[in-house]
Amino acid sequence: MKTKIETDIIVAGTGPAGLTAALALAQAGFSVALAGPPLAAGDRRTTALMKPSLDFLDRLGLLDAIRPQAAPLRAMRIADATARLLRGPTVTFRAAEIGEEMFGMNIPNAHLNAVLDKAVKDTAAIRPLGALVRRWTPGEDAIEAELENGDTVVARLAAAADGRRSPARAAAGISVKSWQTGQSALVLNFAHARAHDDISTEFHTEDGPFTQVPLPGMRSSLVWVTRRRRADELAAVSDEALSAMIEARMQSMLGRVAVEPGRQVFPLSSALPARFADRRIALVGEAAHVFPPIGAQGLNLGIRDAEDLARVAKSHAADPGAKAALAAYDRARRPDILARASAVDMLNRSLLSGLLPAQAARALGLSVLRITPPLRAFFMREGLRTGGGLAGLMPWR
Ligand SMILES: Cc1cc2nc3c(=O)[nH]c(=O)nc-3n(C[C@H](O)[C@H](O)[C@H](O)COP(=O)(O)OP(=O)(O)OC[C@H]3O[C@@H](n4cnc5c(N)ncnc54)[C@H](O)[C@@H]3O)c2cc1C
């Protein structure tokens, strides 16, 4: 028998952004129906979440469960490993320089998703549907979602956290600009002989950044962004050969390296929609922004989407899907998403570019950052939250 479910808000997508949005909207006082598949195992990536994201997860009551498997990030180092004519110096950013204990934490995705999933199941205001949405029908006063099992959901607002291909975004009539740079990320975890001291190091190479991020103990995760063919080749070499390559790329700063089983390769792409909400549908997570994993931005933005959507919905509680509410959400998200997307794209292109002006700008930028503590502090605060850099320069604001 087909069921018709009435709810305040339907969230589509059971990835980390959708689970966080469902929890945030439930905490804001709404009834939530959550469409999407059951929790999938097998994501062996880790996610670096910055302090503001962790603070928000703490307000959702999740940080104590996350912490035991997470590693703190107390410093971030950028090293120019290009063989370009113009190279920048190594720059280290320390959280203590801006009065913070840490920039954030690196968390295994499997653990983060399991914590979010359990919290969703423990929240009475969230109804997990266990099925995907087959068809969306946005209307004047409500939006209807037909599920793959034949049930229908009627809601005032839909949060589309249904990933980079987002069927809900298409139903909202929102166009997307997508582009590719021909890169993939090889992702793996590895053990090492020397302590990482809670420092993450990003090596800039001509093919993209090679980023080591601490895990608890004498382990780290690696996101090695490189040309697509090279990533596939690297995924196929023996453990011994790959361990030696990683140790060499890191100039043995962590001593001997031993890669763990379970390498994964992610082809990279970028996408930005023309609007972030329309026709009772608000975009959240990768439905709203896709870019390469540089500077740990993706899910941090996705969590800010969830935070802003819950805040805007609460201030339009009578009808969280009304035009005024969607316009407020679009206004709230636009500067943050565009700033992050363009910064990531610019840095990535400056690495790939063989042009001297691009190399000069990057090398000069790193040199200036190295010798100018207030500028470093600005970028550290800005890295944590858009506008945070300015707020740090004007602490009275
Ligand atoms: C190698 C790599 C490293 C990264 N590292 C970091 C990092 O350190 N820090 C960081 O902040 N970000 C990082 N990111 C980005 C981060 O992983 C993504 O932003 C995040 O996973 C996106 O989550 P999401 O929930 O938006 O999308 P997804 O995880 O793709 O979830 C989409 C969900 O929608 C569901 N769905 C699809 N269609 C429907 C439908 N019709 N109905 C209902 N549900 C549907 C899918 O089944 C899925 O559950 C990294 C990304 C990569 C590739």
The ligand as an ORCA input file, in Angstrom:
! r2SCAN-3c Opt
* xyz 0 1
  C      39.582     12.822     -2.172
  C      38.670     13.780     -1.456
  C      39.069     14.307     -0.220
  C      38.246     15.239      0.444
  N      38.668     15.759      1.631
  C      37.922     16.702      2.244
  C      38.360     17.306      3.477
  O      39.425     16.980      4.007
  N      37.563     18.259      4.043
  C      36.374     18.645      3.476
  O      35.691     19.508      4.038
  N      35.920     18.069      2.336
  C      36.669     17.120      1.716
  N      36.211     16.540      0.548
  C      34.882     16.906      0.044
  C      33.804     16.070      0.726
  O      34.160     14.705      0.662
  C      32.459     16.287      0.037
  O      32.149     17.657      0.126
  C      31.347     15.511      0.721
  O      31.615     14.157      0.773
  C      30.058     15.708     -0.033
  O      29.012     15.168      0.718
  P      27.505     15.270      0.209
  O      26.684     14.716      1.331
  O      27.212     16.620     -0.299
  O      27.456     14.323     -1.083
  P      27.462     12.729     -1.211
  O      28.314     12.118     -0.151
  O      27.770     12.453     -2.637
  O      25.971     12.312     -0.890
  C      24.916     12.437     -1.821
  C      23.796     11.533     -1.345
  O      22.631     11.762     -2.153
  C      22.048     10.509     -2.436
  N      21.143     10.657     -3.578
  C      21.439     10.746     -4.908
  N      20.310     10.814     -5.628
  C      19.281     10.806     -4.739
  C      17.865     10.853     -4.873
  N      17.265     10.900     -6.083
  N      17.114     10.816     -3.754
  C      17.692     10.761     -2.522
  N      19.022     10.689     -2.340
  C      19.800     10.715     -3.444
  C      23.242      9.596     -2.643
  O      22.890      8.257     -2.579
  C      24.107     10.037     -1.459
  O      23.688      9.423     -0.268
  C      37.018     15.616     -0.129
  C      36.611     15.077     -1.360
  C      37.426     14.180     -2.020
  C      36.992     13.627     -3.354
*
